[in-house]
Amino acid sequence: MSKEIPYKIYLEEDEMPKAWYNMRADMKNKPAPLLNPGTGAPMKAEELEGVFCSELVKQELDNDTAYFEIPEEIRKFYKMYRPSPLVRAYCLEKKLGTPAKIYYKFEGNNTSGSHKLNSAIAQAYYAKQQGLKGVTTETGAGQWGTALSMACSYFDLDCKVYMVKVSYEQKPFRREVMRTYGASVTPSPSMDTEVGKKILAEHPGTTGSLGCAISEAVEVAVGTPGYRYVLGSVLNQVLLHQSVIGLETKAALDKYDITPDIIIGCAGGGSNLGGLISPFMGEKLRGEKDYRIIAVEPASCPSFTRGTYAYDFCDTGMVCPLSKMYTLGSGFIPAPNHAGGLRYHGMSSTLSQLYADGYMEARSVKQTEVFEAAEMFARVEGILPAPESSHAIKAAIDEALKCKENNEEKTIVFGLTGTGYFDLVAYEKFHDGVMEDYIPSDEEIAASIAKLPKL
């Protein structure tokens, strides 16, 4: 007799993951190594330790260890807001008139309003264990900066945040949450750093990008004794920490004998997508099961769908290592749309390798279509979604409507990475009919790609 499936599926505390899962351990083709931009040789641990915490460097470079035990102090912190619910979107299904079953993993049940806290607390923990004074970072829409400021406050660490200027101006209240938790917040690019001054000289009046903010944060970390740089997406270590999302999702589905057909996540640098799909991708890599996995990105910053798979700088200032990834070029500065957390020029090297090997699909969607999906979801499911999350909502709705058209009863799972209550300027522009769809031309992308480093 099948179990009745509730609206929200929660795990018990003792069912929560006790270890993070590393997808790279099951990948036949490992992600290409980070390269030293000066020598072109693979980066060594001792080189990376000048920028990152030592334990995080070990996690970053480990392609073979399948599971990393989650330290007890981090597990205790997780229990303040985890396990997060896996929700059956009954009302959305009814609205669409689809035979599809739709589930979403909701990561907005914490003050940061997003999934970013899962990695922020881990990185702050390792910084504290190393005896550091503080950390520096960048943030786009502000979810990562908010999460890191919370984590640093918990461990009594100093936190310096460089926030992409367009988001700094669009989301002043997100900035104030960071300051409430003790962080300093600087709009990027700024005149506080040498790389910031250079970018402003080359691009006067620029609204910034994640690549710019990364350059500034790294410069300050390297130049300040007792500090290290931490990153909220893209890196292997971040995908590792975010695997808690997918591990919980799979455990909740298994509890009710549910097997998804389609798994969907928004994609900017890759943290949410990589975390959500991790155990499912592991099964796919091992040949145990098959799933359709879809990455959804903004048409204004289409790294997967229009980028080039090549080595590129991780930052606009060209001070970070080279990573092989799908990229639009480190100098690409996206139009100032409202999906601030998805405005990175590249993509995780792990996800890039999986995409290149055909293990997942990618699509780009326009900003106005995303907000149409967000509004529908808010009206029927009662949660105001973040613009980033709404890219996944848009794709889930599209797949559910295909099921309706073809009379197919598929199970769709997507990641709802966070809430949109600090994104009301964006919702206002959408409702006032002044929101535009920014799509870079082929010529713009080609010009940026032409500047990729020659190895």
Secondary structure, 3 states (H helix, E strand, C coil): CCCCCCCEECCCHHHCCCEEECHHHHCCCCCCCCECCCCCCECCHHHHCCCCCHHHHHHHHCCCCCEEECCHHHHHHHCCCCCCCEEECHHHHHHHCCCCEEEEEECCCCCCCECCHHHHHHHHHHHHHCCCCEEEEEECCCHHHHHHHHHHHHCCCEEEEEEEHHHHHHCHHHHHHHHHCCCEEEEECCCCCHHHHHHHHHCCCCCCCHHHHHHHHHHHHHHCCCEEECCCCCCHHHHHHHHHHHHHHHHHHHHCCCCCCEEEEECCCCHHHHHHHHHHHHHHHCCCCCCEEEEEEECCCCHHHHCEEEEEECCCCCCCCEEEEEECCCCCCCCCCCCHHHCCCCCCHHHHHHHHCCCCEEEEECHHHHHHHHHHHHHHHCCCECHHHHHHHHHHHHHHHHHHHHCCCCEEEEEECEECCCCHHHHHHHHCCCCCCCCCCHHHHHHHHCCCCCC
